């Protein structure tokens, strides 16, 4: 029988720090004042105050934002009965202004903050954040309507910010964004996807002068000329670039833009296949571009093959192509050991040279296909190296019934033509070989449903909208 541990001595019992136990129960409006009592209390409570300010200060639209606020802690920035989000954000700004020492906040997200039509902030709110939070490394302003020309132009001091996410910001201007980027000399990652002005030459030139490692500018209409400026400025220090566009041939990048990336951003190819895949992947990640998203642009099959022949890619998204001839042969020869993610036209499975990789995304997969095509798609399941298979289903034109469920009109009509239900065949193949990998079906349902089931009743996972 094991001996029970003796009870602690009185000095040991009273030596336990009670602050972590009581901190969660202190009123939020009092926590800041409590943190100023002494150094030990300041160290303990700072974590609750500043590590996730958007949570503590109720900056999210799902929080209880209508609580009454205490008198303004700073006379120069009073607030009264304002809209709830403005009041809480103003309280946050005034608190960091009156704090005697810089705060240790490293990440801040305003993604969930939803101002009303009548919400206004002083134009220097962004400058206040960057100046009073010198340890801030990541800032998310996606769809934040007050991230506008005035806020960007008011930034006048450099910041040590490393990551800036501003997706879908409609109120920012070219001049404002150029001014902001000029005061972020340490920026390593930007995501301006959906922010149209990010494709302007002046903004691209400003980004080219920064030490960027990751650049995401999806759906901004960047051109070949602008991409060449960006590639020339970033050189081999960039690791990931995503210039994809939704749709087919909706982007403005062509073969000239791909040539610019090949000329400036890729390290020399590595043809030594005697080393292990792990060692090769480590070497590949050492320098130069390794992840590229370029789907939806006007690139040819030749440009896609040139990207693969670099032997440096770990991830490639090329989407639909007019011709897939030679693509899989190039993957097999030059890229199979390093490439871990590939998003490509589903027709590549019909190529005799087809070879699978870790995560394969097949684009525009038909719901019903000829027996040969359906068998080829199902045959991908269980292939060597494959861990995740994603099927982005073909989007119909809305003229007829469209469902994954067995027995509906669209299914019977397709079966009469001799076509085969692709998902049923994939599910059968997965069961027969007892494959433990994951199959995900992705489809634009226009917000109608969040999950789908195959004809056999198997759950295919969460459907991502807007594919």
Helices and strands as residue ranges (DSSP letters): H 10-14, H 19-23, H 28-34, H 39-50, H 53-56, G 75-77, H 84-98, E 107-109, H 125-132, E 138-140, H 149-153, E 163-165, H 174-182, E 189-191, G 196-199, H 201-208, E 214-216, H 224-234, G 235-237, E 240-242, H 255-264, H 277-284, E 291-293, H 301-308, E 315-319, H 327-330, I 331-335, E 341-345, G 346-350, E 359-365, E 368-369, H 371-379, E 388-393, H 409-416, E 420-421, H 422-432, E 438-442, E 451-453, E 459-462
